[in-house]
Amino acid sequence: MSPSTPPSAAALAPLAGRRIRAAVIGTGAIGRGSHLPALQQLAAEGETEVVAAVDIDAGSVEAFCAEGGVPHAYTDLARMLAEQRPDLVTIGTPPTLHREQSVAALRAGAWVWCEKPPVPTLADYDAVTAEEGAEGGPYASIVFQHRFGSGTRHVKRLLADGALGRPLVAHCQTTWYRDTAYYAVPWRGRWRTEGGGPAMGHGIHQMDLLLDLLGPWSEVRAMAGRLVHDVETEDVSTALLRFEGGAMATVVNSVLSPDEVSRIRIDCERATVELTHLYGHSNADWRITPAPDVTGDEVAAWQDFGTDVPSSHLAQLRELVASMRAGERPRSSGEDGRTSLELITSLYKSAFTDTTVKRGEIGPGDPYYTALHGGAHGWAPATEVSA
């Protein structure tokens, strides 16, 4: 490469004029129901081709490939990466495998699109980003599909432009219901295998969307409880959150709530914005209520969301592919992808230590950097309780 060649041009060249070769890691429900359909839609548009799939269950991956028209089935990730040399891998395996698989793919030159929770700890996340390319990729991004789609794009623009006035008060709610049978599955409710409770495994999407809309947070004060289920992790948490811009928010994450809802509400100086849904949203799920002195023309402009593009894996993957072709860092990667994991880690630390935690204070040497339970008595497994 010439010294004067822009990094983006260098990254673009290998992908110019051809389809992006993709491989699916993990052929369970998320791979079958979300990753493969999104890749197939982009294949129909001439953007991608699915060249391989990997799973430790030979029967599962062979059925996946037969049903999805994927040419190569593997039970060994390293062999697949060496033989197929994919440009992109999607990861839909349990969180404890995400670090190892992401690092392997990045070292093989593949971009990564990994399901949430991204990895179990901030230490793991930083280890993955350390393997990214310096300029032009490959990069590792996280599946935060609720950030994407026409509704989020429209509201984010209104907030960024100041049209709604300064954000003041917010509410972020993920109140779902999971019964005893759900937690009878051995790996659920355990720090080592699930990574965390509803704050980590369920509420992460709405918290990530709230941060995407309102920008950096500054401090959090939280409580967590184990009210119903016999688990290591929490089954409910609440938090008070302050943003750098001054806005204050309440956050509730629960698996104890029969009337299930996912909800974000932001009260600004000139309007209230509210999103109410469950597992995904479209334009119709957003509502903007103006303050009394706002003119009709302004309200009409605010409420014009344009063509409906629902939040989805497809919406995020389409943008990721565009970033790959441009050789640019995609959204939901690097520091942008780390922000919600840092908030959740800080939420746990606050709840388990009864302190206010500020953004940026958890790093190497802090017990919460390497374990979300932080070794806290009553929360950590007995063998990991800190002195």
Disulfide bonds with the S-S distance in Angstrom:
none
